C-alpha cells in the first residue's frame, strides 16, 4: 500500500499519512481507481484543528480491521475542507439530504462518478444511542452496493437533481432601504440572548459577519453588537491568557467551548472591536479587546515569513496524553513548560486577507505600529508567494509549497479588501493598484463563467476541475456563516474602490452583486451578515475624508498631530491620511478622490467630501468636527 498523503501540502492530510487506510488525496486518480475496481467511494472531509476529526481518526481510521474493510471494498479519499472549499460545500449540500446534523468530519459515500448516495458526520467505533458504528455503516453500504446497486444509483441521481433544482432558487431583489435593514436588525434583536450575549441558544457561534453588519446599521444596532462582543469577550469563549476566541461554545453561557482558534473568527472580531472603539471613544473595553486580539494574532498566529496560520488546534499533549482544551483551561502559570496546541500552518489567501484588513483598520484607528507591520508583512508574503504570473491566485501553501487546489472567489475578494485597507492605512497606492488589478480579473472572469450575468464576479482560475469534469460544481452558496461569501467580499472590495475614486463601474458591480442576494438576505439575517453589512453601507450617504500632511522632513514633531488624531476617530465611509506626494500618486493612478488634494500653505489639511463633493479644506480638528454635523 502506497502512502499518498506523506508529501501532501495539507497538515490534515499529513496527519492521516500513517493510517492503515489506503487514502487517496482529492484528484482524478481516486476516481479512476473506483471506476476500475467498480467500488463505492468514501470521501472523508475535515480540517487539521477539528476535535471530532481527531477522535474519528484515532477510533476508526487507525484501526486495522476498519482499514482492511475500507481498503478491500472502497476507495477512500481524504479532503482538507480549507484547502478545497468547493469540494466541501458541494458534498455538504449533498449530505443535507441525509442528515440535519451537518459538520465535520463529513462522511460521504459516493458512486465512482462522485455522486452521493449516503452521508453522515462522525460515526463512533461502537453503536451509541441509535447511531450505528462506523463498521456497521461500512458493512451496510458494501452490502447495498453489491445487492441493491440500482437503488443506490437512483438515490444518487435524485440527490443530484434536487441540488440542481435548489440551485435555481430565487434570491434576487432590490437593494433594501434603511427601514428594511432596521427590520433585519429587529429580527436579530428578537433572537438576542440578553443574559450571555449572542443569538439563539446552544451551540453558539461568534457570527462575526453579523456583528459587522450591526456596527454599520445605526446606533441601536451598534449597541446590540457592542453588548454581544463585550459579553463574549468576558466569557469562556475567549482565552483569558492569550486573548484569542475559540470557535464556538456548546452552552448558552459560552462555556464548554470547542477549543480550536480560527484565524477567521479572530481577524473579523478584531475588526468589529476596532470599529466600535472608533465610533465610541468611551468604549475602552473595545479598545482593550482589540489590543488583546492584535497580540494574539501577532504573537500566536503569525508565522515567521509574515503570513498567518489558518488555526490553532483544540488538542495538545499533556503528560503524554492527548487533551482537548487542557492547555487552555490552565492559567498563565499552569501553561509554563507545556507545549501549546499546534498551529495549522497552512496559509490561506482569503483568510489572510481578512487578517490584513482588520489589522490595517486597527492600525489606522489606534495608530498601532505593531498591527500595521503585521498587516504589511502578511500582504508582502501573499503578493510574493500567492499571486502568480498573470494574476492567478494560489489558494493555499505550506512551507513555501503551493497547493494545486483552485483559488476561490473568496480568495480574490478577501485579499483585495485587505490590500485596499492597507493602502488606506499606509497611504501607499501600490497596494490599491494591485488590489484593483486582482478585482478586475474577477470581473472579467464573470463574462466567461458557465452562467454569465448571474453575478458580476467569478474566480479567475475557474471551478475545481475534478468537480467540474463530473458536473458536480455547485453555484456559489450566497449564505454566509463564519465569513462573508466570495461574492460579498468582491462586492465590498468594489465598493471600496469606488469610494477611493476608481470609477463608477465599481459601484455598479457592487450594487448588482448585492441585488443578486437581497431577496433572501433580509429574510435570513443571521446567515447574511456580510451582505447586509455592505447593503447598510450602500444605503447611507457617502462621506469621504482625506487628510493631507507635508512630506517627511527633518523637522521635529509631527505636523498636524491633532488633525491627524481627529481623522483617525472620524466616522466616514472611508478615511485616510496621506502625504502630498502620496496624494499625487493616488491621483496619478486613477483614484479621483485624491486629485488636487494638497496641504494648505504647508500645513496639514482635511478634505471632507459627500460623494466626491468636497467642502473647503480645514486645518483645525474642531472645524473638522463641525463639518461632520453639516448636512
C-alpha positions in Angstrom: 0.0 0.0 0.0 1.5 3.3 -1.1 1.5 6.3 1.2 -0.1 9.0 -0.9 -0.5 11.6 1.8 3.0 11.9 3.2 4.0 14.7 0.9 0.6 16.5 0.9 0.6 20.2 1.3 -2.2 19.9 3.9 -1.3 19.2 7.5 -4.7 17.5 7.9 -3.8 15.0 5.2 -0.3 14.5 6.5 -1.8 13.7 9.9 -3.5 10.7 8.3 -0.5 9.5 6.3 0.4 6.9 8.9 -3.2 5.4 9.0 -3.5 1.8 7.7 -6.2 3.2 5.4 -5.1 3.4 1.8 -6.0 7.0 1.4 -6.1 9.0 -1.8 -5.9 12.8 -1.9 -8.6 14.6 -3.8 -7.9 14.1 -7.5 -8.5 12.1 -10.7 -6.5 9.1 -9.5 -9.1 8.2 -6.9 -12.0 8.4 -9.3 -10.0 6.3 -11.8 -9.4 3.6 -9.1 -13.0 3.5 -8.1 -14.1 3.1 -11.8 -11.5 0.4 -12.4 -12.5 -1.6 -9.3 -16.2 -0.7 -9.5 -16.5 0.1 -5.8 -18.0 3.0 -4.0 -16.0 5.9 -2.7 -15.7 7.1 0.8 -15.0 10.9 0.8 -13.9 11.9 4.3 -13.7 15.7 4.8 -12.3 17.6 7.8 -9.6 20.0 8.8 -6.4 20.0 10.9 -7.8 21.5 14.1 -11.1 19.7 14.2 -11.5 17.8 17.5 -14.0 15.2 16.3 -11.9 14.7 13.2 -9.1 13.8 15.6 -11.4 11.4 17.5 -12.6 9.6 14.4 -9.0 9.3 13.2 -7.9 7.6 16.5 -11.0 5.4 16.8 -11.6 4.2 13.3 -9.0 5.3 10.7 -6.2 3.9 12.9 -8.0 0.6 13.4 -6.6 -2.3 11.3 -10.0 -4.0 11.0 -11.7 -0.9 9.8 -8.9 -0.1 7.4 -9.0 -3.6 5.9 -12.7 -3.2 5.2 -12.2 0.2 3.6 -9.2 -0.9 1.5 -11.0 -4.0 0.3 -14.4 -2.6 -0.5 -14.0 1.2 -1.1 -11.7 3.8 -2.5 -11.1 6.2 0.4 -10.4 9.9 -0.2 -9.2 12.4 2.4 -10.0 16.1 1.8 -9.0 19.2 3.7 -12.1 21.4 3.6 -10.0 24.5 4.0 -7.8 23.6 1.0 -10.8 22.5 -1.1 -13.8 24.6 0.0 -15.7 23.9 -3.2 -15.4 20.2 -2.7 -16.6 20.7 0.9 -19.5 22.9 0.0 -20.7 20.5 -2.8 -20.7 17.5 -0.6 -22.1 19.4 2.4 -25.1 20.3 0.2 -25.5 16.6 -0.8 -25.1 15.4 2.8 -28.1 17.7 3.8 -30.3 15.2 2.0 -29.4 12.5 4.6 -28.8 14.4 7.9 -29.6 17.7 9.6 -26.6 17.4 11.8 -24.1 18.8 9.3 -20.5 19.3 10.4 -17.0 17.8 10.3 -15.8 15.2 10.0 -18.1 14.9 7.0 -18.5 11.3 5.8 -19.7 10.9 2.2 -20.4 7.7 0.3 -20.5 8.2 -3.5 -20.5 6.4 -6.8 -17.4 6.2 -8.9 -18.7 9.3 -10.6 -18.7 11.2 -7.4 -22.5 11.3 -6.8 -23.6 11.0 -3.2 -25.9 8.2 -2.1 -25.4 8.3 1.6 -23.8 10.7 4.1 -23.2 11.4 7.8 -20.7 13.1 10.0 -18.9 11.4 13.0 -19.6 7.7 13.4 -18.5 6.1 16.6 -16.5 2.8 16.9 -19.4 1.2 18.7 -23.2 1.9 18.4 -24.3 4.7 20.7 -27.9 6.0 21.3 -29.2 4.7 18.0 -26.1 5.9 16.0 -24.6 2.9 14.2 -20.9 2.2 14.5 -18.6 3.1 11.6 -18.0 -0.6 10.9 -21.7 -1.2 10.7 -22.2 1.7 8.3 -19.4 0.4 6.1 -20.9 -3.1 6.0 -24.3 -1.8 5.2 -23.1 0.3 2.4 -21.0 -2.5 1.0 -24.0 -4.9 1.1 -26.3 -2.3 -0.6 -23.7 -1.7 -3.3 -23.4 -5.3 -4.1 -27.1 -6.3 -3.8 -29.1 -3.1 -4.4 -26.8 -1.1 -6.8 -29.7 0.2 -8.9 -31.4 1.6 -5.8 -28.2 3.5 -4.8 -27.8 4.9 -8.3 -31.4 6.1 -8.2 -30.7 7.8 -4.8 -27.6 9.5 -6.1 -29.4 10.7 -9.2 -32.3 12.0 -7.1 -29.9 13.9 -4.8 -28.1 15.5 -7.8 -31.5 16.5 -9.3 -32.7 18.0 -6.1 -29.4 20.0 -5.7 -29.7 21.3 -9.3 -33.3 22.4 -8.7 -32.4 24.1 -5.4 -29.5 26.0 -7.0 -32.0 27.8 -9.2 -34.0 29.2 -6.2 -34.8 32.9 -6.4 -32.5 35.1 -4.3 -32.6 38.4 -6.1 -34.4 41.6 -5.0 -34.0 45.3 -4.9 -31.4 46.9 -2.6 -33.0 47.4 0.8 -33.9 50.7 2.3 -32.7 51.7 5.7 -36.1 50.9 7.1 -35.9 47.3 5.7 -32.4 47.0 7.2 -33.8 48.0 10.5 -36.4 45.2 10.3 -33.4 42.8 9.9 -31.8 44.4 13.0 -35.1 43.9 14.9 -35.2 40.2 13.8 -31.7 39.7 15.2 -32.6 41.6 18.4 -35.5 39.4 19.0 -33.1 36.4 19.0 -30.6 38.0 21.3 -29.5 36.3 24.5 -29.7 39.4 26.7 -28.0 37.5 29.6 -25.0 35.9 28.0 -24.8 37.7 24.6 -25.1 36.2 21.2 -28.1 34.9 19.3 -30.2 31.8 19.9 -29.3 29.1 22.4 -26.6 26.4 22.2 -24.5 25.7 20.3 -23.5 29.4 19.9 -21.0 30.9 17.4 -19.5 34.4 17.3 -21.1 35.2 13.9 -18.6 37.9 13.2 -20.2 39.0 9.9 -23.5 39.6 11.7 -21.7 41.8 14.3 -20.1 43.7 11.4 -23.5 44.4 9.9 -24.8 45.6 13.2 -21.9 48.1 13.7 -22.9 49.7 10.3 -26.7 49.6 10.8 -27.2 52.6 13.1 -26.9 53.4 16.8 -29.3 50.8 18.2 -27.8 48.1 16.1 -24.3 49.1 17.1 -25.4 48.9 20.8 -26.5 45.3 20.1 -23.2 44.5 18.5 -21.3 46.1 21.4 -23.3 44.2 24.1 -22.7 40.9 22.3 -19.0 41.4 21.7 -18.4 42.7 25.3 -20.2 39.7 26.8 -18.3 37.2 24.5 -15.0 38.9 25.3 -15.6 38.3 29.0 -16.9 34.8 28.6 -15.2 31.3 28.4 -15.3 31.7 24.6 -12.2 33.8 24.9 -8.9 32.6 26.2 -8.2 35.0 29.2 -4.5 34.3 29.0 -3.6 34.7 25.3 -6.6 36.7 24.1 -7.9 34.6 21.2 -11.5 33.5 20.7 -12.4 29.8 20.4 -14.6 28.5 17.5 -17.9 28.1 19.3 -19.4 27.1 22.6 -21.7 24.1 23.4 -23.7 26.0 26.1 -25.7 29.2 26.1 -23.3 30.9 28.6 -20.4 30.3 26.2 -18.9 27.6 28.4 -17.6 24.2 27.2 -16.2 25.7 24.0 -14.7 23.7 21.1 -11.2 24.9 21.6 -9.8 25.4 18.1 -8.9 29.0 17.5 -9.6 30.1 13.9 -7.9 32.9 12.0 -11.3 33.8 10.5 -13.1 34.5 13.8 -10.3 36.3 15.5 -9.4 38.5 12.5 -13.0 39.6 12.0 -13.8 40.1 15.7 -10.7 42.4 15.8 -12.2 44.5 13.0 -15.5 44.7 14.9 -13.8 45.8 18.1 -11.8 48.4 16.3 -14.8 49.9 14.6 -16.8 50.0 17.9 -13.9 51.8 19.6 -13.5 54.2 16.7 -17.2 55.2 16.9 -17.4 55.3 20.7 -14.4 56.7 22.4 -15.9 55.7 25.8 -15.8 52.0 24.9 -12.5 51.4 26.5 -13.3 47.7 26.7 -13.4 47.5 22.9 -10.0 49.2 22.6 -8.7 46.7 25.2 -10.2 43.8 23.4 -8.7 44.9 20.1 -5.2 45.2 21.6 -5.6 41.7 23.0 -6.6 40.3 19.6 -3.7 42.1 17.9 -1.4 40.4 20.5 -2.9 37.0 19.9 -2.7 37.3 16.1 0.8 38.6 16.0 2.1 36.5 18.9 0.5 33.2 18.2 -0.9 33.0 14.7 1.7 34.9 12.6 4.3 32.7 11.0 8.0 33.7 10.6 7.5 34.5 6.9 4.8 37.0 7.7 1.6 35.2 6.8 -0.9 33.8 9.3 -1.6 30.2 10.1 -5.2 29.0 9.5 -5.9 27.9 13.0 -4.6 26.6 16.3 -5.6 23.1 17.4 -8.1 22.2 20.1 -5.8 19.4 21.4 -2.4 19.2 22.8 -0.3 16.6 24.7 -0.2 16.9 28.4 1.7 14.3 30.5 1.8 12.0 27.5 -2.0 12.1 26.9 -3.9 13.9 24.2 -6.2 16.5 25.8 -8.9 18.7 24.3 -8.7 22.1 25.9 -6.4 21.0 28.7 -3.9 23.7 27.8 -6.5 26.4 27.5 -8.1 25.5 30.8 -4.9 26.4 32.7 -3.9 29.9 33.8 -0.7 31.5 32.7 1.4 29.9 35.4 -0.1 26.5 34.6 0.9 26.7 31.0 4.6 27.2 31.7 6.5 24.3 30.4 3.6 22.9 28.3 3.8 22.8 24.5 0.9 24.9 23.2 -1.5 23.2 20.8 -0.1 23.0 17.3 -0.8 25.5 14.6 -2.2 24.5 11.2 0.5 26.4 9.4 -1.4 26.2 6.1 -1.6 29.7 4.6 -4.9 30.5 3.0 -5.1 33.6 0.7 -8.6 34.7 1.6 -8.3 34.1 5.4 -5.0 36.1 5.4 -6.8 38.8 3.5 -9.3 39.1 6.4 -6.4 39.4 8.9 -4.7 42.1 6.8 -7.9 44.1 6.5 -8.7 44.0 10.2 -5.1 44.7 11.3 -4.8 47.6 8.9 -8.1 49.0 10.1 -6.9 48.7 13.7 -3.6 50.2 12.9 -5.3 53.3 11.4 -7.8 53.7 14.3 -5.2 53.4 17.1 -2.1 54.5 15.2 -0.8 51.0 16.1 2.6 50.3 14.5 2.6 46.6 15.6 -0.7 46.0 13.8 0.4 47.9 10.7 3.7 46.0 10.5 1.9 42.6 10.8 -0.6 43.6 8.1 2.2 44.7 5.8 4.3 41.6 6.3 1.4 39.3 5.5 0.5 41.3 2.4 4.1 41.2 1.2 4.2 37.4 1.7 1.0 36.9 -0.3 1.9 39.2 -3.1 5.2 37.4 -3.5 4.1 33.8 -3.0 0.4 33.6 -3.7 0.0 35.8 -6.7 1.2 34.0 -9.8 2.3 35.4 -13.2 -0.8 36.7 -14.9 -2.5 37.4 -11.6 -3.8 33.9 -10.8 -4.0 33.3 -7.1 -2.7 30.4 -5.1 -5.4 29.1 -2.7 -3.1 27.7 -0.1 0.5 27.0 0.7 2.6 25.4 3.4 6.3 26.0 3.9 6.6 27.6 0.5 4.9 24.7 -1.3 1.8 25.8 -3.1 -1.4 23.7 -3.2 -2.8 22.6 -6.6 -6.3 23.4 -5.3 -8.2 26.1 -7.3 -8.3 29.5 -5.7 -11.9 30.6 -5.0 -13.7 33.9 -5.2 -13.3 34.5 -1.5 -9.5 34.4 -2.0 -9.8 37.3 -4.5 -12.3 39.4 -2.6 -10.8 39.0 0.9 -7.3 39.6 -0.4 -8.3 42.7 -2.3 -10.2 44.1 0.8 -7.0 43.6 2.8 -4.8 45.4 0.2 -7.2 48.3 0.0 -7.4 48.7 3.7 -3.6 48.6 3.9 -3.4 51.2 1.2 -5.7 53.5 3.2 -3.7 52.8 6.4 -0.3 53.4 4.9 -1.0 55.9 2.1 0.8 53.6 -0.3 -1.0 53.5 -3.6 0.8 50.3 -4.8 -1.5 48.1 -2.6 -4.6 49.7 -4.0 -3.4 49.3 -7.6 -2.6 45.6 -7.1 -6.0 45.1 -5.5 -7.8 46.8 -8.3 -6.0 44.6 -10.8 -7.0 41.4 -9.0 -10.6 42.5 -8.8 -10.6 43.4 -12.5 -9.6 39.9 -13.2 -12.6 38.5 -11.2 -14.9 40.9 -13.1 -13.5 39.8 -16.4 -13.8 36.1 -15.5 -17.5 36.5 -14.9 -18.0 37.1 -18.6 -16.6 33.6 -19.3 -18.4 31.8 -16.4 -20.9 29.0 -17.1 -23.8 31.3 -16.2 -22.6 34.8 -17.1 -24.7 37.6 -15.8 -25.9 35.9 -12.6 -23.2 37.7 -10.5 -20.5 40.1 -11.7 -17.6 38.2 -10.3 -16.0 34.8 -10.9 -12.8 33.1 -9.7 -10.3 33.7 -12.5 -8.9 30.2 -12.2 -12.3 28.6 -12.7 -14.1 25.9 -10.6 -12.5 22.9 -9.1 -11.6 20.8 -12.2 -12.4 17.4 -10.7 -15.9 18.6 -9.7 -16.4 20.4 -13.0 -15.5 17.3 -15.0 -18.3 15.4 -13.3 -20.9 18.1 -13.3 -20.7 18.3 -9.5 -19.9 22.0 -9.3 -22.5 23.9 -7.3 -23.3 27.6 -7.8 -21.6 29.6 -5.1 -23.7 29.4 -1.9 -24.8 33.0 -1.1 -25.3 32.3 2.6 -22.6 33.4 5.0 -21.6 31.6 8.1 -18.2 32.4 9.8 -17.1 34.6 6.9 -18.6 36.7 4.1 -19.2 34.9 0.9 -16.9 35.3 -2.0 -19.4 37.4 -3.9 -19.9 39.7 -0.9 -16.2 40.0 -0.4 -15.7 41.0 -4.0 -18.6 43.4 -3.9 -17.2 45.0 -0.7 -13.9 45.5 -2.4 -15.6 47.0 -5.5 -17.4 49.5 -3.2 -14.1 50.5 -1.5 -12.6 51.1 -4.9 -15.5 53.3 -5.8 -15.1 55.3 -2.6 -11.5 55.9 -3.4 -12.4 57.2 -6.8 -11.6 54.3 -9.1 -14.7 54.8 -11.1 -18.5 54.4 -11.2 -18.3 50.8 -12.6 -17.1 49.5 -9.3 -20.2 51.0 -7.6 -22.3 49.4 -10.3 -20.9 45.9 -9.8 -21.1 46.2 -6.0 -24.8 47.0 -6.3 -25.5 44.3 -8.9 -23.9 41.7 -6.7 -26.0 42.7 -3.7 -29.2 42.8 -5.7 -28.4 39.1 -6.5 -28.9 38.2 -2.8 -31.1 41.0 -1.5 -34.3 38.9 -1.8 -33.1 36.2 0.6 -30.7 38.2 2.9 -33.4 40.2 4.6 -35.4 37.1 5.5 -32.3 35.3 7.0 -30.1 38.0 8.6 -28.2 35.6 10.7 -26.9 33.9 7.5 -26.2 37.0 5.5 -24.3 39.3 7.9 -21.6 40.2 5.4 -24.0 41.1 2.6 -26.3 43.0 4.9 -23.4 45.0 6.2 -22.5 46.1 2.7 -26.1 46.9 1.9 -26.2 49.0 5.0 -23.1 51.0 3.8 -24.7 51.3 0.4 -27.9 52.7 1.9 -26.4 55.7 3.7 -24.9 58.9 2.4 -21.2 58.7 1.4 -18.7 60.5 3.5 -15.0 60.6 2.4 -12.2 62.1 4.4 -8.7 62.7 3.1 -6.2 64.4 5.4 -3.0 65.6 3.7 0.1 66.2 5.7 3.5 67.5 4.5 6.0 65.1 3.2 8.5 63.9 5.9 11.3 66.3 6.7 14.0 66.8 9.3 11.7 68.9 11.5 11.0 67.7 14.9 7.5 66.7 15.9 4.5 65.5 13.8 2.8 68.4 11.9 -0.9 68.5 12.5 -0.9 65.8 15.1 -4.3 66.9 16.5 -5.9 66.9 13.0 -4.4 63.5 12.3 -5.8 62.2 15.5 -9.3 63.6 14.7 -9.1 62.0 11.3 -8.5 58.6 12.9 -11.6 58.7 15.0 -13.8 60.4 12.5 -16.8 58.4 11.3 -16.8 58.2 7.5 -17.3 55.8 4.6 -13.6 56.0 4.0 -10.8 58.0 5.8 -7.2 58.2 5.1 -4.1 60.2 6.0 -1.6 60.8 3.1 1.4 62.9 2.4 1.3 65.3 -0.5 3.4 63.0 -2.7 1.2 60.1 -1.7 -1.9 62.0 -2.7 -0.3 62.8 -6.1 0.5 59.1 -6.6 -3.1 58.1 -5.9 -4.4 60.7 -8.3 -1.9 59.7 -11.0 -3.0 56.1 -10.6 -6.6 57.0 -11.3 -8.1 57.4 -7.9 -10.2 60.6 -8.3 -10.8 61.2 -4.6 -7.1 62.3 -4.2 -6.9 64.7 -7.2 -5.8 68.2 -6.2 -5.5 67.3 -2.5 -2.6 69.3 -1.1 -1.6 70.9 2.2 -2.6 74.5 2.7 0.4 76.7 2.9 2.5 73.8 4.1 0.0 73.0 6.9 -2.0 69.8 7.1 -5.4 70.0 5.6 -8.5 67.8 5.9 -10.9 67.4 2.9 -14.3 66.1 3.9 -16.5 65.1 1.0 -20.0 64.0 0.3 -20.0 61.6 -2.7 -16.9 63.4 -4.1 -18.3 66.9 -3.5 -15.8 68.3 -1.0 -16.0 71.2 1.5 -13.2 73.6 1.7 -10.2 72.1 3.4 -9.7 72.7 7.1 -6.7 72.5 9.3 -8.3 72.6 12.7 -9.8 69.4 14.3 -12.7 71.4 15.8 -13.5 72.7 12.3 -13.4 69.1 11.0 -15.9 68.0 13.7 -18.2 70.9 12.8 -18.2 69.7 9.2 -19.5 66.3 10.5 -22.7 68.0 11.7 -23.2 69.8 8.3 -25.8 68.1 6.1 
